[in-house]
Amino acid sequence: MSMERMWDMTSTISAIAGLFVSAILVARFYVPYTIKRSQRS
């Protein structure tokens, strides 16, 4: 496997991991807010 191919795979995996971390953080702070907001209505 060439170094360029390994770099492409690492870059893709890193981007996907970043998206998952961002999604978890957004859900961590957004879900409780929406639950409180729906209970007020």
N, CA, C and O atoms as CSV, one atom per row, in Angstrom:
chain,resi,resn,atom,element,x,y,z
A,1,MET,N,N,0.856,-1.175,0.000
A,1,MET,CA,C,0.000,0.000,0.000
A,1,MET,C,C,0.900,1.235,0.000
A,1,MET,O,O,1.849,1.325,0.779
A,2,SER,N,N,0.594,2.166,-0.867
A,2,SER,CA,C,1.437,3.357,-0.972
A,2,SER,C,C,1.156,4.327,0.175
A,2,SER,O,O,0.103,4.292,0.811
A,3,MET,N,N,2.128,5.180,0.406
A,3,MET,CA,C,2.011,6.173,1.475
A,3,MET,C,C,0.848,7.136,1.202
A,3,MET,O,O,0.151,7.558,2.124
A,4,GLU,N,N,0.653,7.472,-0.065
A,4,GLU,CA,C,-0.440,8.387,-0.427
A,4,GLU,C,C,-1.803,7.761,-0.122
A,4,GLU,O,O,-2.709,8.441,0.360
A,5,ARG,N,N,-1.943,6.477,-0.403
A,5,ARG,CA,C,-3.210,5.778,-0.133
A,5,ARG,C,C,-3.475,5.715,1.374
A,5,ARG,O,O,-4.603,5.916,1.823
A,6,MET,N,N,-2.423,5.433,2.145
A,6,MET,CA,C,-2.593,5.396,3.606
A,6,MET,C,C,-2.966,6.780,4.141
A,6,MET,O,O,-3.780,6.891,5.058
A,7,TRP,N,N,-2.376,7.832,3.575
A,7,TRP,CA,C,-2.702,9.196,4.002
A,7,TRP,C,C,-4.153,9.525,3.677
A,7,TRP,O,O,-4.834,10.151,4.489
A,8,ASP,N,N,-4.642,9.115,2.504
A,8,ASP,CA,C,-6.039,9.336,2.131
A,8,ASP,C,C,-6.989,8.637,3.103
A,8,ASP,O,O,-7.990,9.214,3.528
A,9,MET,N,N,-6.666,7.388,3.448
A,9,MET,CA,C,-7.511,6.648,4.385
A,9,MET,C,C,-7.495,7.305,5.762
A,9,MET,O,O,-8.539,7.427,6.404
A,10,THR,N,N,-6.322,7.726,6.217
A,10,THR,CA,C,-6.207,8.377,7.527
A,10,THR,C,C,-6.984,9.686,7.547
A,10,THR,O,O,-7.657,10.000,8.528
A,11,SER,N,N,-6.892,10.435,6.480
A,11,SER,CA,C,-7.619,11.701,6.383
A,11,SER,C,C,-9.126,11.479,6.422
A,11,SER,O,O,-9.846,12.213,7.099
A,12,THR,N,N,-9.603,10.473,5.700
A,12,THR,CA,C,-11.034,10.169,5.683
A,12,THR,C,C,-11.517,9.717,7.057
A,12,THR,O,O,-12.558,10.170,7.534
A,13,ILE,N,N,-10.766,8.832,7.686
A,13,ILE,CA,C,-11.143,8.349,9.018
A,13,ILE,C,C,-11.145,9.495,10.023
A,13,ILE,O,O,-12.019,9.568,10.886
A,14,SER,N,N,-10.168,10.388,9.911
A,14,SER,CA,C,-10.101,11.538,10.811
A,14,SER,C,C,-11.311,12.453,10.628
A,14,SER,O,O,-11.875,12.939,11.609
A,15,ALA,N,N,-11.709,12.688,9.387
A,15,ALA,CA,C,-12.873,13.538,9.127
A,15,ALA,C,C,-14.143,12.915,9.687
A,15,ALA,O,O,-14.966,13.610,10.282
A,16,ILE,N,N,-14.308,11.611,9.502
A,16,ILE,CA,C,-15.495,10.922,10.020
A,16,ILE,C,C,-15.513,10.958,11.542
A,16,ILE,O,O,-16.560,11.190,12.147
A,17,ALA,N,N,-14.351,10.729,12.166
A,17,ALA,CA,C,-14.275,10.784,13.633
A,17,ALA,C,C,-14.614,12.188,14.132
A,17,ALA,O,O,-15.299,12.333,15.145
A,18,GLY,N,N,-14.147,13.211,13.440
A,18,GLY,CA,C,-14.471,14.588,13.819
A,18,GLY,C,C,-15.958,14.871,13.732
A,18,GLY,O,O,-16.518,15.552,14.591
A,19,LEU,N,N,-16.594,14.352,12.701
A,19,LEU,CA,C,-18.039,14.537,12.571
A,19,LEU,C,C,-18.799,13.844,13.696
A,19,LEU,O,O,-19.760,14.397,14.230
A,20,PHE,N,N,-18.373,12.635,14.057
A,20,PHE,CA,C,-19.023,11.926,15.157
A,20,PHE,C,C,-18.854,12.670,16.477
A,20,PHE,O,O,-19.804,12.782,17.252
A,21,VAL,N,N,-17.669,13.171,16.732
A,21,VAL,CA,C,-17.433,13.920,17.974
A,21,VAL,C,C,-18.290,15.171,17.994
A,21,VAL,O,O,-18.893,15.490,19.019
A,22,SER,N,N,-18.356,15.882,16.885
A,22,SER,CA,C,-19.199,17.075,16.810
A,22,SER,C,C,-20.668,16.733,17.034
A,22,SER,O,O,-21.370,17.449,17.748
A,23,ALA,N,N,-21.131,15.654,16.433
A,23,ALA,CA,C,-22.526,15.251,16.596
A,23,ALA,C,C,-22.837,14.896,18.041
A,23,ALA,O,O,-23.906,15.236,18.547
A,24,ILE,N,N,-21.920,14.218,18.703
A,24,ILE,CA,C,-22.125,13.853,20.108
A,24,ILE,C,C,-22.189,15.102,20.977
A,24,ILE,O,O,-23.040,15.202,21.860
A,25,LEU,N,N,-21.296,16.053,20.733
A,25,LEU,CA,C,-21.306,17.280,21.527
A,25,LEU,C,C,-22.570,18.097,21.292
A,25,LEU,O,O,-23.143,18.638,22.237
A,26,VAL,N,N,-23.006,18.190,20.044
A,26,VAL,CA,C,-24.238,18.929,19.750
A,26,VAL,C,C,-25.421,18.248,20.424
A,26,VAL,O,O,-26.257,18.924,21.024
A,27,ALA,N,N,-25.507,16.930,20.337
A,27,ALA,CA,C,-26.612,16.211,20.966
A,27,ALA,C,C,-26.575,16.371,22.478
A,27,ALA,O,O,-27.619,16.482,23.121
A,28,ARG,N,N,-25.380,16.382,23.041
A,28,ARG,CA,C,-25.222,16.506,24.497
A,28,ARG,C,C,-25.834,17.807,25.022
A,28,ARG,O,O,-26.425,17.825,26.102
A,29,PHE,N,N,-25.693,18.893,24.257
A,29,PHE,CA,C,-26.206,20.180,24.717
A,29,PHE,C,C,-27.572,20.532,24.131
A,29,PHE,O,O,-28.315,21.304,24.737
A,30,TYR,N,N,-27.915,19.988,22.977
A,30,TYR,CA,C,-29.149,20.363,22.295
A,30,TYR,C,C,-30.357,19.578,22.775
A,30,TYR,O,O,-31.446,20.140,22.895
A,31,VAL,N,N,-30.191,18.298,23.050
A,31,VAL,CA,C,-31.322,17.450,23.438
A,31,VAL,C,C,-31.961,17.906,24.755
A,31,VAL,O,O,-33.185,18.021,24.804
A,32,PRO,N,N,-31.201,18.171,25.822
A,32,PRO,CA,C,-31.852,18.648,27.049
A,32,PRO,C,C,-32.606,19.971,26.847
A,32,PRO,O,O,-33.659,20.184,27.448
A,33,TYR,N,N,-32.067,20.851,26.005
A,33,TYR,CA,C,-32.735,22.119,25.723
A,33,TYR,C,C,-34.075,21.888,25.039
A,33,TYR,O,O,-35.069,22.521,25.396
A,34,THR,N,N,-34.113,20.989,24.062
A,34,THR,CA,C,-35.370,20.745,23.358
A,34,THR,C,C,-36.372,20.023,24.250
A,34,THR,O,O,-37.574,20.254,24.118
A,35,ILE,N,N,-35.923,19.165,25.143
A,35,ILE,CA,C,-36.838,18.483,26.053
A,35,ILE,C,C,-37.473,19.501,26.992
A,35,ILE,O,O,-38.682,19.460,27.218
A,36,LYS,N,N,-36.671,20.417,27.543
A,36,LYS,CA,C,-37.225,21.453,28.423
A,36,LYS,C,C,-38.180,22.348,27.659
A,36,LYS,O,O,-39.220,22.745,28.184
A,37,ARG,N,N,-37.828,22.670,26.411
A,37,ARG,CA,C,-38.669,23.548,25.634
A,37,ARG,C,C,-39.996,22.880,25.300
A,37,ARG,O,O,-41.037,23.538,25.306
A,38,SER,N,N,-39.975,21.577,25.007
A,38,SER,CA,C,-41.232,20.902,24.664
A,38,SER,C,C,-42.121,20.717,25.888
A,38,SER,O,O,-43.343,20.650,25.754
A,39,GLN,N,N,-41.534,20.633,27.071
A,39,GLN,CA,C,-42.325,20.494,28.288
A,39,GLN,C,C,-43.015,21.804,28.664
A,39,GLN,O,O,-44.078,21.793,29.285
A,40,ARG,N,N,-42.402,22.945,28.285
A,40,ARG,CA,C,-43.008,24.250,28.577
A,40,ARG,C,C,-44.221,24.515,27.719
A,40,ARG,O,O,-45.149,25.188,28.167
A,41,SER,N,N,-44.247,24.008,26.496
A,41,SER,CA,C,-45.330,24.300,25.564
A,41,SER,C,C,-46.615,23.584,25.921
A,41,SER,O,O,-47.619,23.733,25.225
